[in-house]
Amino acid sequence: MGVARSYCVALLGLNGYIVEVEADIGQTLPNFLILGLPDAALNEARERIRSAAQNSGIPLSRRKITANLIPASLPKRGSGFDLAICVAVLGAAGDIRSTEGTVFIAELGLDGRLRPVRGILPAVMAAVQAGHPDVVVAQANAAEAMLVPGARVRGYKTLARLAFDFGADPQDLALDYDPMEEEDPDGGTLPSAAPDLCDVSGQGDARRALEVAAAGAHHVLLSGPPGAGKTMLAERLPGLLPDLGDKESMEVTAIHSLSAVHIEKISLLRRPPFENPHHSATAAAIIGGGSGLPRPGAASRAHRGVLFLDEAPEYERRVLDALRQPLESGELVIHRSAGTAAYPARFQLVLAANPCPCGKASGKGVDCTCTAVMRRRYFGRMSGPLLDRVDIQLQVERVSLADFGQAGGEEDSATVARRVAAARFRQQERLGSFGLETNSQVPGRLLRGVLKLPPATTRILDSSLERGALTARGYDRVLRLAWTLADLGHRDRPGLDDIGQALGLRQAVAAA
């Protein structure tokens, strides 16, 4: 008997680190120690491993077993280390041959089954990047693991079958045990159709604003009375966005792998995600967090997609203000006592709000029962610094009877999406050399440098900035909107009309 090794992956956010698992079998009284900063779930692995090995026909040694997870300073959480520890212990006892270089990621059931775990995609990506392309996972995780280029993945249902392939004596193994296949209750269902823009009656200005937002990846505030169509419009924004590229798809899928409820059903996500949390959601639910190592929240799950906050003034103000950092940087860095995790969060924010608590203050507002103080306090829950980061601020009015009675007269999402794709292509041609993708990402130094517009074109903006009607941040955001309008109009540079339209899109709520 000697020391045997296997490998696993510890995840801190989306970053994975190779963990070397050493196992030693001593000559003293029976015991099972796990060293290397394990959490409570990992300490419970001792009983899972013993039962799984026993029921697979390869019981563990009755002497002292010591498993050491290196580096010891790295926090290790969850049940994904079960299989790596078990393989190292079996190797130390001589029950299986050496598994040097192979990464094992799976939870063990008491009956010897290999169960799936969350975060397989980022874990396998980390293993491949660290020079360990050979990965063993539960069969339910195999399809997800195979999404990683360069990974040589083997999926197993039982520990006995795995031990057989790694040289265990077949006479001892419970190879005749075949766990029942779990039926997929959703296997026969077809994906539901995405909401289409043609379902929205009227609202020409709002539809145009939504197209501009999709083309330039701009943030949007929709303010108006209940029933005006704010939620319908927001739900149709993802349908206007282009498909994700290979790199973006891997990023988005990795985040959803960490937070998925049905971890065995993860597939490569090609469409931009849409997150719509309830207004009672906490800061940890929106931004991310939780006890121990922080987990991704709705803002990170909306990465490369849309984060929709309906009834935005009903959210806690600190929750809304916490979005200011990712709106600028496209990343969330969450600090907790157990460690720090960084998650990408480059999303499009869509806010929907009523003009007052009763929702009747739009138009003449003759039916509104709210006082002026109540209206200011209600809408004031969205802070000025947050709204200053929202490019398009639009007043959505009630739908007229004439518009409501129209049938099939509006453009569908596919038609608008083609114009959005053409505008995105123009942006990539112009901004690709700077490492940028959309107009919303253009920094001020480019807007006032290579992309600087003549004074005659920006005189309206200059006047607004001089009068204090615009902040410096707002000035830049209007310019970005103007560039998007020019791209939709197939113009090389924004003109005076584009600047005027962009300024109107940003100040519509304030004017109302």
Beta strands, then each sheet from edge to edge (+ up, - down):
strand 1: 3-12
strand 2: 15-25
strand 3: 31-35
strand 4: 64-70
strand 5: 103-105
strand 6: 107-108
strand 7: 114-115
strand 8: 134-138
strand 9: 152-156
strand 10: 220-223
strand 11: 274-275
strand 12: 288-289
strand 13: 295-296
strand 14: 306-309
strand 15: 331-336
strand 16: 339-344
strand 17: 348-353
strand 18: 392-395
sheet 1: 1+ 2- 4+ 3+
sheet 2: 5+ 8+ 9+
sheet 3: 6+ 7-
sheet 4: 11+ 14+ 17+ 10+ 18+
sheet 5: 12+ 13-
sheet 6: 15+ 16-
end
